[in-house]
Amino acid sequence: MATESTTLTRSPYQILKISRWSDVEEIKAKYFQLVKQYNPEYFPDEFIEIRTAYDILKDANTRAATDVELIVAPPSFHSPDFPEFPEKILSLFKLNQELKTLCGDRAVESLTGEDCVQAIHLLRGIGLYHSAHDQMEEAVQAWEQAIALDPEDQSSLQNIYFARWSEGCKAVKSEHYEDAEKCFIEITEKGVQHGAVYQNIALAQEKQGKKEESSESWNQVLEFYNKELKDDPDNDYLKHFVIAIHKYTGGKFLESGQNVSAGASGSAKELGYACIQKGNWRQAVDAFERALSENEDDVDILCQLGWAYLNTNAHNKAFHMWNSAMKKAPGKRSIIDHLVRGYSVFGKRLKEQRIFNQALVQFKIALQHEPNNIEIRVQLAETYFQMRNFASSVQEYQKVLDLEPRNKVARQGIRESKRLGGLR
């Protein structure tokens, strides 16, 4: 069974038992560790799943495309005076005994000098122990005690934020999206300004159907990572992640002239497709124009740009794109299909606006490329009918019947045309 065809039922991070914050080397090391544990000869299904997860995460492009749709858990709880945590197991009994001995008859809050410093160290450790055992309330209490002794204790303060972040992730798993949103927003208000948190807010808002709020949050995500990319322009993952956000949002935040394709081949074209899927036609024009500037011989880009132009009322540009594609690849069936559909769609729009003569022109040009297209011949006949040119209407409906003798629309059209036009 090929890994490319495997559909994962879990996050690739869950499968490899790593964090979203893991770097390439950590991912690679964990993969080889799991492969040794799950020999493909004895654990074929597990091996395929592990291999598929690794293939996704080792590539910056596929990893970014995956990451943009996932709720992000917080970084690992840590403290500078416990650098080996969580690999080195902490003893809660030992930490509490040392704190008790240090305090004696004194309250923790009354400690000063070296005793205060040592107490903060022990409280940090107690908090880490509880966090490792998913006892977040107890962990936060310990860190709050440390902060009470030293309000500048950034390590404990950050861990408290991470605990609240974890609470938000648990709420998402329970599908309590409103509670999750509150958790994530709360930590941003208290000072955690990170794109991962903004992404969590956006995804939680999407689940609640809050489109406007979600859109604003995604904009914050983009602002954060664009700044990160500006500070680290050679970061391949960041390039792909910014593009993945644009694709996920259908290019809604794409600014004219913005270079979204730097360092990522084909990304402008892919973004154009994402914009079309979301119905963001102006952004699609921007994306495909950039893609075309990179590869002016790509007839697929020309055809898709034609649709983007047509849906932004740049009709002449649209047909110029399709005709240019025809010149580059004469007789190619897919290009003819684009051109015929383009004339047909434009003709229908003109017909709906009762601009009948111009609609007739579009349908007739389309039929020059595809004379046996029944749908377009019906449209042509119906246009004549609406113009009350019943004789021409009968002629066109008859051509439909010549191609498809049992066509009910054409039979009905002929009867109505003859009746209203007094024809035999």
KABEL-V813581 format. One line per field, one symbol per residue. ss: DSSP state (h for helix, s for strand, l for the rest). A space follows every 10 residues. Layout:
ss->???
This chain:
ss->llhhhlllll lhhhhhllll lllhhhhhhh hhhhhhhlll lllhhhhhhh hhhhhhhhlh hhhhhhhlll llllllllll llllllllll lhhhhhhhhh hhhllllhhh llhhhhhhhh hhhhhhhhhh hhlllhhhhh hhhhhhhhhl lllhhhhhhh hhhhhhhhhh hhhlllhhhh hhhhhhhhhl llllhhhhhh hhhhhhhlll hhhhhhhhhh hhhhhhhhhh hllllhhhhh hhhhhhhhll llllllllll llllllhhhh hhhhhhhhll hhhhhhhhhh hhhhllllhh hhhhhhhhhh llllhhhhhh hhhhhhhhll llhhhhhhhh hhhhhhhhhh hhlllhhhhh hhhhhhhhhl lllhhhhhhh hhhhhhlllh hhhhhhhhhh hhhllllhhh hhhhhhhhhh hlll
